[in-house]
Amino acid sequence: MHIELRDVSRTFDGHSGGAVAAGEIAVLTAGLPEYEARPQPAGLELSVTLLRCVGWLSRDDLASRPGHAGPQLAVPEAQCPGRHAFAYAVVIGTLDDTALVTASTDFRTDLEVGPDGADLSAAPRLAGDPVAFSALKGAEDREGLILRVFNPGEEAAHLRIGRHAEAARLDEAPDSARPESMTLGAGRIGTYRIR
């Protein structure tokens, strides 16, 4: 889910999955998940891509790739002219993989605001480390809510959901293999129906 850079003697670039960490600094992104890390005399420079723009659909004069990848066609609007807003966060301090994935997921998940005076005492509550929230939506059959979480850790996690929940499959059918299981294995996704 995130990339941690340990070898600072060379340049890294790639897909971050929403977080990239180097030592005691991490960058969380809500947009493009692309990063680059370059060693510098004073440490490591982390860069994230905020906007990716092109002027041509394909060109044959690129140093990174010979030949065309498609028709040589000018695409001036793909240069993304205009104003743009970006969201990112910088985390200072050492976070283990689970805490960093959870921070990244929390940062990229919008908070929905209900009407004034809404009673939140009946809202489902999720507890259990190292579980990360993924989705909460209405069930397709309109019978309750579907909660999806994942365990980014290396050990099993024990969940506590503040309302009656039963394990379900990704298609929302009951999971007969683990109907009452609140244990989520390492690297596993869990789906639960809350009534």
KAFENQUI-V609122 format. One record per pair of residues at least 12 apart in sequence whose C-alpha atoms are under 6 Angstrom apart, sorted by the first residue. I is the first residue (numbers start at 0). J is the second residue. D is the distance in Angstrom with one decimal. If there is no record, write none. Layout:
i=I j=J d=D
i=I j=J d=D
This chain:
i=0 j=16 d=5.0
i=1 j=15 d=5.3
i=1 j=16 d=5.3
i=1 j=18 d=4.9
i=1 j=19 d=5.5
i=2 j=15 d=5.7
i=2 j=19 d=4.9
i=3 j=20 d=4.8
i=3 j=21 d=5.9
i=4 j=21 d=5.1
i=7 j=38 d=5.7
i=10 j=36 d=5.5
i=10 j=37 d=4.5
i=11 j=35 d=5.5
i=11 j=36 d=5.1
i=12 j=34 d=5.5
i=12 j=35 d=4.1
i=13 j=33 d=5.6
i=13 j=34 d=5.7
i=14 j=32 d=5.5
i=14 j=33 d=4.7
i=15 j=32 d=5.1
i=15 j=33 d=5.7
i=16 j=32 d=5.6
i=17 j=32 d=5.3
i=18 j=103 d=6.0
i=23 j=91 d=5.7
i=23 j=92 d=4.6
i=23 j=93 d=4.8
i=24 j=90 d=5.7
i=24 j=91 d=4.8
i=25 j=89 d=5.7
i=25 j=90 d=5.0
i=26 j=88 d=5.7
i=26 j=89 d=4.7
i=27 j=87 d=5.5
i=27 j=88 d=5.0
i=27 j=103 d=5.7
i=28 j=87 d=4.5
i=29 j=86 d=5.7
i=29 j=107 d=5.2
i=33 j=47 d=5.8
i=33 j=48 d=5.5
i=34 j=46 d=5.5
i=34 j=47 d=4.3
i=52 j=77 d=5.8
i=52 j=78 d=4.5
i=53 j=77 d=5.5
i=53 j=78 d=5.1
i=54 j=73 d=5.9
i=54 j=74 d=5.2
i=54 j=75 d=5.2
i=54 j=78 d=5.7
i=55 j=72 d=5.5
i=55 j=73 d=4.4
i=55 j=74 d=5.2
i=56 j=72 d=5.3
i=57 j=69 d=5.4
i=57 j=70 d=5.8
i=57 j=71 d=4.8
i=58 j=71 d=5.7
i=97 j=129 d=5.9
i=97 j=151 d=5.6
i=97 j=152 d=5.5
i=101 j=131 d=5.3
i=123 j=161 d=5.3
i=123 j=162 d=5.8
i=124 j=160 d=5.4
i=124 j=161 d=4.7
i=125 j=159 d=5.8
i=125 j=160 d=4.7
i=126 j=158 d=5.9
i=126 j=159 d=5.0
i=127 j=157 d=5.7
i=127 j=158 d=4.7
i=129 j=150 d=6.0
i=129 j=152 d=5.9
i=130 j=149 d=5.7
i=130 j=150 d=4.8
i=131 j=148 d=5.6
i=131 j=149 d=5.4
i=132 j=148 d=4.6
i=133 j=147 d=5.3
i=133 j=148 d=4.9
i=134 j=146 d=5.8
i=134 j=147 d=5.0
i=143 j=193 d=5.5
i=143 j=194 d=4.4
i=144 j=192 d=5.7
i=144 j=193 d=5.1
i=145 j=191 d=5.7
i=145 j=192 d=4.7
i=146 j=190 d=5.7
i=146 j=191 d=5.1
i=147 j=189 d=5.7
i=147 j=190 d=4.5
i=148 j=188 d=5.8
i=148 j=189 d=5.2
i=149 j=187 d=5.7
i=149 j=188 d=4.2
i=149 j=189 d=5.8
i=150 j=185 d=5.7
i=150 j=186 d=5.1
i=150 j=187 d=5.5
i=151 j=186 d=5.1
i=152 j=185 d=5.5
i=153 j=185 d=4.9
i=154 j=185 d=4.9
i=155 j=183 d=5.5
i=155 j=184 d=4.2
i=155 j=185 d=5.0
i=156 j=182 d=5.6
i=156 j=183 d=5.1
i=157 j=181 d=5.8
i=157 j=182 d=4.5
i=158 j=181 d=5.1
i=163 j=193 d=5.9
i=164 j=191 d=5.9
i=164 j=192 d=5.4
i=164 j=193 d=4.5
i=165 j=178 d=5.8
i=165 j=179 d=5.6
i=165 j=191 d=5.4
i=165 j=192 d=5.3
i=166 j=178 d=5.0
i=166 j=191 d=4.5
i=167 j=190 d=5.3
i=167 j=191 d=5.1
